[in-house]
Amino acid sequence: MKVLVVGGAGYIGSVAARALRDAGHDVVVYDNLSTGHEEALSRGSVFVRGDIADAQRLEETFRVHQFDAVMHFAGLIQAGESMRLPGLYFANNVVYVITLLNLMLKHSVMNFVFSSSAAVYGNPDRIPIDESAPTCPTNPYGESKLIVERLLKWYGSQCGLNYASLRYFNAAGATDDLGEEHNPETHLIPLTINSVLGMGPDLTIYGTDYPTPDGTCIRDYIHVLDLADAHILALEKVFSGESITCNLGNGTGFSVKEVIDMVGRVSGKPVPVVEGPRRHGDPAVLVASSDKAKEVLGWRPKRTDLEEIVESAWRWKSSHPNGFRK
Ligand code: UFG
């Protein structure tokens, strides 16, 4: 299959593009390198430097290549930022996705895999969260993902598009040469590693008064390689003419303090930590039920151990102290 990977130079997109290549697919990465990295591009893939806002460049890309499917990773991802800049999130994460979907239809590309998010649920009323839980986002980021999911239903029923909406929980971990490098970094595991390495400030724990056993938030960390596996399976599913919306999580929750302790254990160094107030909009607990993905896609997350996840992130960061920069 020939797959257009929009955002294929970013953290999750680059690992998925690699997995697609390894599975024998032809890959064209379309990325503006605003948050992605040229060094993360999958070997053997074709690279088109372009912005998702640039409809002409996208159109040209569809004209040159005959794609069988599109994967979309080019979303903005910071919930906090989306509260300050909702318009930016709705333009990037909704409007430009509509342009992309319309181009797909125009060029008869009928298979789409979409990076959605656990943020569509907002504050869940039960744990683990399954796909029947109410979707009630608490920030424009989550809303933008939910809007696209809703649009996809209509593209499916009215235009025949086959799609997979994959609701990621907390993507984490690394491969030997592809890891997490956001600028600015906002995620717990890389920030904790940076503080251990003296490459960032002491790690601030955002709230120790949550109704959880140790008072800190609990999240479901899913290894980026397991996410990539799910994308390959989702591609096969949509290619067989079916659509699916499902969670991708490892099914186990870990608290902020447990993650910090694990970084300390794996690195063998003390983690400089300060306790701070809650971060606005953080739900206390987010843990997925991934039963649907297991049943419908036949997916099994293989790296569910927190130690393995943190270890892989530690290994990548220690061997790439400057990220992808030389
Ligand atoms: N945290 C800290 N200190 C920090 C950074 C984070 O205590 O310096 C805490 C947060 O409060 C939260 C947990 O660590 O409780 C995880 O925070 P992250 O910022 O790493 O991730 P989020 O859970 O906020 O969000 C991530 C993705 C979203 C996605 C969500 C789904 O960034 O895009 O997971 O669960 F929607």
Boltz pocket constraint, residues with backbone or C-beta under 6 A from the ligand:
constraints:
  - pocket:
      binder: B
      contacts: [[A, 77], [A, 78], [A, 79], [A, 117], [A, 118], [A, 119], [A, 168], [A, 169], [A, 170], [A, 171], [A, 186], [A, 187], [A, 188], [A, 189], [A, 191], [A, 203], [A, 204], [A, 205], [A, 206], [A, 207], [A, 217], [A, 218], [A, 219], [A, 220], [A, 256], [A, 279], [A, 282], [A, 283], [A, 286]]
      max_distance: 6.0
